[in-house]
């Protein structure tokens, strides 16, 4: 029995874009804005152990509460993405191979968001989950090359670039969150990647919304149309 499909890809793309912007803000808070141990050590005149203890005291007030809010958002969106992604994976509502490149990664996105959200909500530093989550960027990058090579979607260049930047951001996350001299520069680079990917997602999603609403304008359910204009 065929199931009704209302094509929520436009909504998914706009949610993806919004979530990437939140992720960029999270990188700013945890990497760019927070002083590193070396910076605190210099201000104290040396002593990395003392700097490390000071950093632990700064984090609860300056970062952990913000992370809890971001974590709650990620958990909520992650549940939605996982449930709707699994639905799409089981039903295969899109034409042919589009189900693979557009719906399957959405469920994976939901899993990643849940892991990150639970970690942030519990107060765990993002650096401790960066390495386990980084390999999830590999299939996303692979899908970007699939989109480019097979010319999938109406905007394959933009769609592939969006996938590539998201996957690359995931792969770079262990380096971005690691304590090193290039930490803030890598943080800004990750923010740029995420913001560009977010802008692409919102742009494609917004354009799709106008097309979907217009395309479904004359559709009526089995019980008939309801007059909402008079």
N, C-alpha and C positions, 0 to 999 in steps of 0.2 A: 504494500500500500504506500503510495507516495506521500511524503510529508510536506506540509506547507513550509515554504522558505521565503522569508521577507528580505533577504539580502542585507544582513547587518554589517557588512564589511566597511561601509562608510563610518559607522559608529565605532567599530573596532579600531580603525585607523586614527580617528580623532582621539580616542582613549589612549592609544599607543603614543601619539604625539604628546598628549598631556602628561603621561607617565614618564616619558623621556625627559621632559622639562623638569619634573620633580626629581628625577635621578640626577640631572645636571646640578640642581640646587644641592642635592645631597653630597655630590662630589665637592662642590664649593665649600660647604660647611665642614666636611670631614677632612679635606685635603688642603684647600687654598686658604681658608680663613684661620684654621687652627695652627698655632705655632708648632714647629717640629721640635724634637728633643734637642737637636743641635742649636736651634735658635734660642731656646730657653737656656741651654747650657752657656751660650755666649753672654746672655744677659746676666747670668749668675756668676760669670767669671770662671767657668769650667765646672766639671762635675756632672757627668751624664746620668749618674745614678740619682742624684738630687733632682736633676731636670726631669727624669722619668717619673719620679714621685710627684713632682709638681704638675706634670702633664695629666697624671691620673686624677689629681684634684680638680683640674680645670675641666676635664671632659664631662663629668656629671652635670655641671651647671651650664656649660656652654654648648655641648654637643648632644649628650645622651637624650635630653628632653626633646630636642628637635628630631633626633633619630627615631624616637618613639612615635612622634606624629607621622613621620615619613613611613615608618614601619606599618602603622595602622592603615595608611592609604594603600601601601603595597599589598598588604594582606587582603584588603577588600577587593581591589582590582584583580589580584591574583586568583581569588576564588572565582570571580566572574569569568576571567579569561580561561581558566582551566575547565570550568563547567561548559562554557560555550564552545571552547576548542575541542573538547572531547565529543560534544554533540556533533559538531561539524565533521570530525574525523570518522565517526560512526555512520553518519547519514550521507556524506559525500554530496552536498547540495550543488556544488559549482561544476561548471563544464570541465570534464577531463582532468588534466594535470594541474589545473588551478587549485584543486583541493589540496594537493601536496605542498605547493609553495606558499599558499596563502593561509590555509587553515591549520595544518599540522604545526607550524612554528608558533601559532597563537596559543595552543595548549602548552607548548614548551615555555613560552613567555610567562604563562600563568604559574607554572612550577617554579621558575626562577624567582618570580616576584614573591611567592609564598615563602621560599627559603630566605630571601633577603629580608622580607617583612618581619618574619618571626625572629630572625637574628637581631634586627634593629630594635624591635619591641622589647626583647629580653635584655637589651643593654650590651649585647656582644659587639665588639668592634668589627666593622666591615672587613678589615684586613684578614680576619680569620676565616672568612668564607669566600674570599676573592679567588684563591687558588682552586678550590673544588668547583667553583662556578665558571671559571674562565673557559674550560673546554666546551661549555655550552655555546660559546661563540663560533665554534668550528662549523656546525651544521648551518648556522645562519649565513656565514660567509660563503659556504658551498651553494646555498640557495641563491645568493646574489649573483654568482657566476651562471647558475642555471637560468635565471631571469634574463641576464644579458645575452647569453648564447642562444636561447630559444625565443627571445623577443616576446616574453610573456608580459601581460598587462598592457594598457594603452600607453603607459609611460615607462618603458623598460629601463631607460637610463636612470631616471629618478628612483624608481622602485628598487632597482639593483643597488644603487648608491645608498639608499636608506638601509637595506639589509646589511650591506658591507660595513657601514659605519657603526651599526648596532653590534654586529659581530666583533668588529675590531675593538670597540670599547670594552666588550666583555673580556677579550683576550688580553688587553692591556691592564685590566683592573688590578692584578697582583703588583705590577710595577707602579701603578698610580698610587696605591695605598701603602706601598712599602716605604720605610723610613730611609730616604736617600737625598742627595743634594739636588736631584732633578725632580723632586716630588711635586713641587708647585707648578713647574713648567708642564709636567705630564698631566697634572690635574686640569690646568687650563686647556690643554690639548683635548682631553677627554670631554670637557665641557663643550668645546667647539663641535666635536663629533656628535655629541648627543643633541645639541641645539639644532644643528643642521638636519639630522635625522628626524627630529621632532617637527621641524618646519615642513619637511617633505611629507611626513605622515599626515599632518593637519591639512596641508594643501591638497593632497590627493583625496583625503577623506571628505573635505568640504566640497570639492568638485563632484565627488561621487554622490554626495547627499542630494545635490540639486538634480543629478541625473536619475537617481533612484526614486525620488519623490515624484518627478515628472513621469517616469516610466510606469509607476504603479498608480498613477492618478485615476485611471479609468477602471481599475480592478475592483470587483465587488465580491464579498464572501457569498457562500451558498444561500444565506438567508436573505440576500438582497441588499440594495444600497440604502443608506440613511441620509436623508436630506439635511445638510448642515448649513445651507446657505440662506434658506428662507426663514 
